[in-house]
Amino acid sequence: MALEPFSIRADAKTMEALGRIAAAMDRSRNWVINDALKAYVEDHVWLEEQVARSRQEIAEGKGIPHDQAMARLRQHLASWTP
């Protein structure tokens, strides 16, 4: 897989933290940035797929009405409170 160059600008605090992360992992800052970018893209693609699937289910009449969803959420949250 060929890598394409790109550049970013980040504040000094972020770059210092990035350097510490890279050193702790015995990796380059470039590797850490690529790893983080890949994770972000994978998460975003997954989220887009979930939204598309949910929209399709709603279009097919498989969704839960808002008031029922909120009632379930309230019930679930109530079970967490002491």
C-alpha positions in Angstrom: 0.0 0.0 0.0 1.5 3.3 -1.1 1.4 6.1 1.5 0.5 9.6 0.4 2.1 12.5 2.1 0.1 15.2 3.9 0.8 17.7 6.6 -1.0 19.0 9.6 -0.7 21.9 12.0 -1.2 21.3 15.7 -0.5 23.4 18.8 2.6 22.8 20.8 0.8 21.1 23.6 -0.7 18.5 21.2 2.6 17.9 19.5 4.3 17.4 22.9 1.6 14.9 23.9 2.0 13.2 20.6 5.7 12.9 21.1 5.2 11.4 24.5 2.7 8.8 23.2 5.1 7.9 20.3 8.0 7.5 22.7 6.0 5.4 25.1 4.9 3.1 22.2 8.4 3.1 20.7 6.9 4.3 17.5 7.2 7.4 15.3 4.8 10.4 15.6 3.8 9.6 12.0 2.8 6.0 13.0 0.8 7.3 15.9 -1.0 9.9 13.8 -1.8 7.3 11.1 -3.0 4.8 13.7 -5.3 7.5 15.2 -6.5 8.6 11.8 -7.3 5.0 10.7 -9.3 4.5 14.0 -11.2 7.7 13.4 -12.1 6.8 9.8 -13.2 3.3 10.8 -15.4 4.7 13.6 -16.9 7.2 11.2 -17.6 4.7 8.5 -19.2 2.4 11.1 -21.4 5.2 12.4 -22.5 6.1 8.8 -23.4 2.5 8.2 -25.4 2.3 11.5 -27.3 5.5 10.6 -28.1 4.2 7.1 -29.3 0.9 8.5 -31.5 2.7 11.1 -33.0 5.0 8.5 -33.8 1.9 6.3 -35.4 0.2 9.3 -37.5 3.2 10.0 -38.5 3.5 6.4 -39.6 -0.2 6.6 -41.7 0.5 9.7 -39.3 -1.3 12.0 -38.5 1.7 14.2 -39.5 2.4 17.8 -41.7 5.5 18.2 -40.0 8.3 20.0 -42.2 8.2 23.1 -41.5 4.5 23.5 -37.8 4.9 23.0 -37.7 7.7 25.6 -39.7 5.7 28.1 -37.3 2.8 27.7 -34.4 5.2 28.2 -35.9 6.7 31.3 -36.5 3.2 32.7 -33.0 2.2 32.0 -31.5 5.4 33.6 -33.7 5.0 36.6 -32.2 1.5 37.2 -28.8 3.1 37.5 -29.6 5.7 40.2 -29.2 4.8 43.8 
